[in-house]
């Protein structure tokens, strides 16, 4: 029996954004559409199964390997785990080939993928499970501890890969599978925005959305070929990483090098060893790579992509000076699935985020929703081939989609040539080393500590990370305030939430600045 939870909780059509450019031939699809056919199966059917697909330092999987393993896992989901079409499946792993095979297997079997980052803790995962009513969890065995701490009646089955039992179960299954006959407007994946406490926002994307973004940003900015080799640092649990490391290379029959535990030296060594041509990472990483790249041969690189936070002009200039390569900046959003404003060789200004890529249009609007004049800061509004579809959150849907446009929460200007320039975040989101961290989320965790009475979290500018999480805390017992107690709070936080969210700066205060109505004035703390 089909699971209609997602279908029933999609926003009504009058709350969804207006779509545009869907009349272009590259964005048209038949009603019957399973995105896996184009991304994976057709490569094998067309005689390219022996082409390298997923690469690690120790292994190479061809397209045929991925195809067969995804089919075997799909059989496990149907035969052994009783997956029904429409069931949500939480996927938890570092970037590795088996995670990718599982991603495809879920969609082949008719499930909906909810990919997560490996650093999330049990409480955060449990919130996602409860919100999306997730029935199945697939996890790398190395990340089993937090999964096994999840307490939810919704979870019916758990599957751990990386064990001999899993390998044996896979080997017992056929290497062929008939994909679920989904529709172009069926949901393929759910992406959670950064807030994963309380009542987080989850946005749905259709099968046609997955394929449409592969026709948009790559063709506009990258011009990929089957000979390209992709790599990068973003987790596949981020839609930025999913696109850059899985969807885009596989759509074009290229290969991708997956790095489970990336750092600048590992990334540069990977580029050198595998002769990588296209690299995705965050601005903070590009800055460090600039300092270290002279020690590596990265002459194979031809395209460098930055997203996750705004790219400082100095980082762009330093990288260009060191490598003669232009970093391609871009802005995307989980709500939009991937990048919608970027640049290419024909449309480029150093320091600018770029122009709307093919498939999107954008403008700057004032607080009344009217288009702003050139070079006047305002809210970024965008619409095109994808758009925000929050599940079960009509209040947030009405905030994000206004007059048919997606309002991203970023403040930009647009110049007389149509280029968009980043000004600031329009909300309390902290973007640190490419991670989106909601201030209220950090506050919610801190307030669980028995010694903390009140707190207010803000982002502080930092040259290395872009921003740092800064917690301003009022203790119940003021006598506890000390440097040692700051370290205690930081260590406690990392045990109770994803470590990348922990406050690197802690200030103990007597009072928090507030308005007469009691609202914390965070701007006074920055």
N, C-alpha and C positions, 0 to 999 in steps of 0.2 A: 504493500500500500504506500502511495507516494506521501512524502512529508511536505506539507504546504506552509510550514511556518514562515519561510522567507517571503513567499508569494503574498501571504496574507498581511505581512508587516511592511511591505514596500509602501513608500508614500503615495498618496493619491496622485493621479496624473496632473491635477491642477497645482500641486505643490512641487512637482518635478521641474527641473530647468527646461528652457527651450533648447532644442538641439539644432545644430546647423552643420552644413557641409556633408550631411549624410547622403546627399544626392550625387556626390562625386563617385566615380566608378570604383575607386579603391576602397571605399567605405560601404559598399553594398554587399549584402550576403543573402543567401537563401534562408527561408524560414527555418528549415531544419539545419541546425548547425551545432556541432560539438567542436570547440576550438582546438582540441587535441589532434584532430585529424590533420589540420593544416600545420600545426607546430611540430608534430612528431610522425604520425603514421604515414603521411604522404611522402616523406623523404624515403622511407623504406620501400613503399609501394613503387616509387619512381626510380628505384635502382641505386639510391644513395645511402643505403643502410650501412655500408662499410666506412662511411665518412666519420672522422673523429667528431665527437659531440661534447662529452664531459671529460675534462682532464684534471688530474691531481698529480702531485709529485710522485705518487706511487702507482698510478693506474690510469688507464684510458678506456672510456666507454664509447663505443660507436653508437650511431643512431639506432642500429639494430639491437644493440645491448639494452639501451634505454627502453626501446619499444617492447622487447620481450620481458624485461623485468617489471615494467609498468603493467603489462598485461597479467603477469603472475600475481602481482600485488592486488590488482583489481579483482581477480578470482578470490583471493583471500578475503577481501572486503565483503564480497557477495556471499561466498560459500560458507565461510567460517565466522564472520562477524556480523552477518545478517544486515548489511547496509541497505537502506532503502533510498531511492532517488529523493534528493532534497535534504537528506541528513547532512548536518554540518560536522566536519571532521577537523579537529584541531591538529595541526602539524607542527612538531617541535624538534628542531635540529639546528646544528651549525650548517654552514654552506657545504654540502657534500653531494655526491652523485645520487646516493640513495634517497635523500630528501627530495631531489628533483623527480626521481622515479615515482616516489609516493605522491607528489603533487599531481603528476599526470594520472596516476592510478585512481586517485579520488574522483577526478573529473570523468575519466573513462567509465567509472562505475555509477556515475550519476550523482555523486556527492558534491558538496560545496566546500571548497578549501578555506580554512581559517589558519593561515600560516602565522607563526609567532616567532619572536626573537628568542634566542637561547638564554638570554640573561634574565628573563622574567621569572618571578618567584611564584610559589604556589597560590598565594592570595590573589595575585594579579591574574593568573591563569584561571583561577576559580571564578573570578568576576566575569571574565570573558565567557566561560562555560555557561554561567547562569544567564547572562544577557542573550547569548545566541542559542541557548538550549542545545548545546553541543552533545551529541550522542556517542561520538567516537573520538579517540585520541590515538595518533600515531607519533611515536617519539623515538629518537635515538636512545639506545640503552644508556649511554653516558649521561643523559639528562633525565633519567628515570626518577631520581629522588624527589624533585619538586612535583612531578606528575603524580606520583603515588601519595602525595600529601593533599591532593585536590579532593574535596568533599562535596559531591554533588549527585543528586538523584538522577540528573539528566544523563550522566555518563554511563553507557551500557557496556562498552567494550574499549579495551586498551591494547595496542599492538606496539611492541618494541622491536626495532631493527638493530642489527649489529650483534646478534646472538646466533649461535649455531642452530637453535630451534627455529628461528626465523628463516635462516638460509635453507634449512631442510623443508620447511613448509612451502617456501617459494619453489623449490626444485620439484615438489610434488604437483605443481600446478601447470596447466598448459601454457604455452608461450604465445598463444593467440587469444583474442578476446573481442567480442562484439561490443563496440562502444555504445553507451546509453544514447538514445536518440533524443538529444536535447534540442531546444529551440534557440534561435538567435537571441531572444529576449529572456531566456532562462538565466538565473544567477549562477555564475561559475565560482566566484570567490567573494569573501567578505573581508574587508580591511578595517581593523580597529584603529581609530585615531589615537593619539598619544595618551589620552586619559583612560586609564584602565582601573580606576577605583570608582566606587559609587555607581553611577549610571553612565557608562562610557558611550561614545558614539561609534556605531559600526555602519560602514557604508558598503553597499552591494554593487557588484559590477557584473554585467552580462557577458555571455560568451562572445558576442560581437564586439564588446568593449575591449576584450583581451586582444582580439585580432586587429582592431582599429588602431590601437596605440602603436602596434608594430608597423603600420603603414605611415604613421605620423612622424614622431620624433626621429626615428632612424633614417628615413628617407630625406628628411629636411636637413639634419645636421651631420649624419655619419656616413651615408652612402655605403652601407655594408655589402660585402660579397661573401660567398661561401669560403673564401680564403682567409677571412678575418679571424683573429683569435681575440676573444674578449676576456677581461678579468676585472676585478675590483674588490672593494671592501664592504659595501653595504650588505647587511643580512638579507636573505631572500624573503624573510618575514616583512621587510619594508617593500612597498610596491616599487620604490626606486631600484632596489636590488633585484626584485623579481623581473622587472623589465630589462635592466641592463645586463644581467648575468644569465637569464634563462630565456625569456620570451623573445627578445630581439635577436640574439645569436641564432636561436633555433628556428625562428621564422625565416631567416635567410640562409639556413643550412650551414651556418658557421659553427665554430667551436668556442667553448668557454673554459677557462681554468678556474676551478673553485678552490678557495683558500678558507680553511676552517677557522684558523686563528690568525687573522692578518695583522701585520704591523708594517711600518714603512720599509724596513729592510727586507722582510719577507715579500712584500709587494714588488719592490724593485728587483729582487732576485728572481721572482716569478716572471716578470716582464723580460728579463735577460734570458733566462733559461728556455722559456717557451716561445720567445719571439712574439710577444703580445702586440697587437696592433691597436686595440681600443681599450681604454681603461676608465672605469667609473669609480670616483671616490669623492670625499667631502673636502671643502676648502682648507680645513685645518690639516688634512693629510697632504694636500698639494704643497702647503708651505713647508712641511718637513721633508717631503720628497725632493723639493728644490735644493735643500741643503745637502742631501745625501746622493743625489742622482749622478754626480761626477764619478762616483766609485763603481758605477754599473754601466753596462752597455744596454741602453734602452733605445737604440736607433731604429728598432722595429716599430715603435709607437708612431701612429699617424693621427689618432683622435684621442683627446683627453676631455672627459666630461665631469663637471662639478655640479652638485645639487645638494639639497638638504639644508642649506643656509646660504646667505648671500656671499658671493665671492669677492673679497677685498681686491681693489685694483692693484695694490702692491704685490699681492700673491700672484696675480695674473702676470704682472710685469716681470717679477723675479723669475717665474717659470719660463716665460718667453725668452728672457735673456739667457737663461741656462740651457734651454733646449731648442729654441727656435720653433716651439709648438704653441699654438694658441689654445688655452683652456676654453672649452665650450661651457659657459654658464647656463643655468636653466632654473626655472621654477616650476614645480609641480605640487601636487597635493594628493593625499590618500583619497580624498573625495573625487578627484578628477582622474585617478589611477596612475597618471605619470606626468611628465613634463609637457607644458602647454605654451610656454614662452621660452625661446632660446635663440641661438644665432647660428649662422653658417658662413661659408667663405664669402658669399655675396651680400650678406646682411650682418654687419659686425661693427660694434663700437666698443673699445676697451672700457671696462667699468660698467657697461650697460648689461642688464639681464638679456636683452634682445628684443625680438618682435614675436607676435603670435605665430606659431608654426602652422603649417598646412593642416587644416582641420579645426582651427580655433580662431576666435576673434576676442579682443579684449579692449577695455576702456577704463578710464579713471572716473569714478563718480564721487560726488560730494555726499554730505550726510543726508541729503534729501533724495539721493538716488539720481541726480541729474549729472550729465557728463561735465567733467571739469575742464577748464582751459588747459592748454599746453603748459607744462612745467609747473603746474599747481598740484601739490600733494593731495592725494585722495585715496579712496578705497579701490583696490583692484577688483574689477568685475570681468568674468570670462565665461564664454559659452562655446560649445562646439560639439564634437563627436562623442564626448563623454560628459558626465555631470554627476552631481551629488545625489545619492539615493540613500539617505539614512534610514535604517530599519527601526521601526517602533519609536521614533523620536520626531513627532510632527512639530514640536516646539523648536528644536534645533534645525529641522529642515526649513522652517519658515525664516529662520535667521540667516541660514547659509544661502538659500535661493530667494532672491528678491527680484520681482519683475522679470522673471525668466533667466536671470543672470546668476552665476555662482559668485558669491562674495567671499573671497578667500581669507580675509582678515589681515591682509598685508597692505601697507601704505606704499604707494609708488607715485612717480610722476611719469608723464609721457611727453617726449619732446616733439618738435615740429616735424621730425623725420619718421615718427611712429615708433621710436625705440622706448622701451620701458626701463626706468631706473628705480632701484630699490631705495626706500627711505627708512622704513622701520616696520616691526611687527605691530599689528593693530590690537593685539590682545596680550595676555600675560604668558604667552608661550616662550619658553627658554630653549634656544637652539644651541646645544653644546656639542662640539665635535661631530656634527651631523645628526645627533639624536634630538628628537622633539620631546621636550619635557614640560608638562603642564605644571605651573606653579602650584595650583590647587591640589594636584596629585601628591606632590612632595609634602605639602602642608598636612594632607590627610594622613600620611604615614607618620610624620613627626608627632602629630597629636595623639597617636597611639602610645607614645612613650609616657610612662607614669610620672615623670618629673617635669613634663612640659605643660605649661598652662595655656599659652597662646603662641602663635607663630605667624610670620608672614614671609613668603618666599619670593625673591625677585631674581632677575638675571643681571649679572654684572659683566660688562665688557671685558674681554680677555684676548690678548693678541694671539695666544696659542690655540685656544679652544673656541674662540668666537664669543662665547659667553660662559660664565660660571654660575652654578646654582648657589645662591646666597640665602641662608636662613637666618632670619631675625627672630630670636626666641625670648620669651618671657618664662622664666622658671618658676615653679611653685615655691621652691626654696632658693632664694637668691644666693645663699651661701655656697651652693653647689657650683656656681659659675667659676670656671677655670679652663685653662688650655687642655688639661687632661680630660675634663668632662666633655669638651668639644670632640676630642678623639673618640671618647666612649660613644657619644651620640652618632658619630659618623660610622663607627663599626657596627653599632646596633642597627642603623638604617640599612646598611648593606646586607644584613642578615634577614631583613624583613621586606625588602623591595629590590628591584633590579639595581645592581651596584652603580651603573652609570648615572643614576638619578640622585645619588647622594649629595648633600650640600658640602661643597669644597670650602665654602666660607661660612662660618657661624659667628653671629654677633649676639651676645646676651644683652638685652635691653631691659630698662625699667618699665617702659610703656611703648606701645605701638601707636604711631600717628593715625588718628581716625577723624572722620567727619562727625558732624553733630548727630547723624543718624547711625553712627557706629561702624560705617564702612571704612576698612583699612585703606589708608592713602599710600599705596605702594610706591607711587612716584617719588615720595619723599625718602624712600629707603634706597633708591638707586644711586 
